[in-house]
Amino acid sequence: MTTAEMGVRVDAETVHTLEIKKEIFVAAAPEVVFESVLEELGPGSVMPDGKPFPMKIEPWVGGRWYRDLGKTGGFDYGHLWGHVQVIKAPTLLELVGPMPMSFPAVNHVQYRIKAEGGGSVLSFVHRAMGMLAKDYLDGMPKGWEHAMGRIKKVAEGKGK
């Protein structure tokens, strides 16, 4: 039986890769920064236009990171963004999963926090590969820049 007879289709789709790295200084202790990362990934998430974008994160190994969209017609609705791969509070959080992508892709996000100079250095890396759409490739850096700014603002606000 040929691949065509089995219903297999072969296309010349391009697999893209993405790597975004950011590092910022936050005038707050690592514990406060870690808590602020969880807040930004969870119920405190806000879109760049100011619209709330609440998520849920279960802060343990294997815990889900997802968007809970409630119930409709008796069914739970939502969007799984990933799972916690590594959690070592207050210095490391790694997430893996589809993130906001509804196409074949694999993502890994890492937040690393190190005490330095009376505050913390927050290092961020997002790596992805798959059939990444151009608008994702173009928009992801701005989205993560916004998220890092929010973490800094929230953490520094708590530190006062």
N, C-alpha and C positions, 0 to 999 in steps of 0.2 A: 504494500500500500504506500502511495506517495504522500508527501507532506500535504499536498493540495487536497488529496482525497480524505485526509484526516482533519481537514479544516484548519490547518496551520497556515498562517500568513506571515511572511517575512518582509518587513519594511526596513528601510535604511534610516530609521530614527536615530538621531544623534543623542548620545548620553553626554550630558554636561556635568561639570563639577563647579562647586562654589566654595570659596573660603573667605570668611570675614573674620578679621581679628581687630579687637578694640581693647584699649587699656585706659583706665581713668583713675585719678586719685579721688577718694571720697573722705571727707573730714568726719569720719565716724569709725568706731571700733569694728573689727571683723564680725562680731556677733550681730551688731546692728545692720551691717551691710548684708549679711546672709539673710537675716529676717526680711530685709527690704527686697532682696531678690525674690524670695518666696512670695511676698506680697504682690510684686509686679507680675510674676508668673501666675498669680492666683486672682483673688477677688479685687485687687487694686489696679488691675491692668486698664490702661486708657489708650485709646487710639490717638495718633498725632493730631487729629482734629478736635480732641477733647472728649469724644464720645466714650463712655465707659464700655469696656470690653472684658467683663468679668470671666475669669477662668477658674478652674479648680486644679489644685496640685495636691497629691498625696505624698508628703515628704518622707518616704521610706523606699528602700530598694524594691523595685517592681511597681511602685505606686504610679498611678495614672496622672497625666497632665491632659486636661480636656476642657472642652467648652460644653457646658450643660445648657441645653436649649429648652428644657422643661418637657412637658408631656403634651401630646396632641393625639386625640382619639384613643387615649389609653396607652399610648406607646411613648417610651422615653426617647427623646431626640438629643443629638449631640454630635460632637466631632472630636475624635481622639487625636491629640497632637503628639503624644509620646508617652514614654515611661521613664521613671527615674532609674538610671543605670548605676550611678555612684552618688552617694551622699555621705559627706564627712563634714558635718557642721562644726565650726563655721568657716571652713576653708575650701570646700569643693562640692560642686553639684554638676552632674552630667545627665543629660537627657538624650534619649534616642527615639526616633519614630518618624512618622510622616510629616509632622509639624502642620503648617496650614496647607499642605499640598494634597490635592486630590488627583494625583497622577503618579506613575511609578517613580518613586524617589526614596532615598534613605538619608536621614539627617542625624547629626550628632552635635549637640550644643554643650559647651563647657563654661562654667563660671568658676574662677579660681580667685580666692581672696587672701591677701597677705597683709599683715600689719606692717605699717611703714610710716615714719615721720609723723607720729601723732594721729594717724588715721589709717586708711587701708588703700591698697591698690587692688582694684577689681579688673581682672583680665577675663576677656570673653573671646571664645572661638566658636564659630558655626561652620561646620563642613557638611556639604551635601553632594550627592551624586544621583543622577537619574535623568529622566526626560524633563528637565527643568525648563519651564516656560520663560520666555524673555522677560515678561513683566515681573516675574519673581526674581530673576537675576538682577534686574534693574532696581526693584523696590526693596529688596531685603536689606541692603546696607543702611538705607534711610530708616527703616523700621527698627532695626537693632540700635541705631544711634539714638532714636527716640527712647527706646526702652532703657538704655544705659543712662540717659539723662534723667529719666523718671526714677530709677533706682538711686542715683546720686541725690536727687532732690528729696526723696522720701527718707533716705538714711540720714542725711544731714539735718532734716527737720526733726527727726527723732532724737538726734544727738544733742539738741539744744535744751 
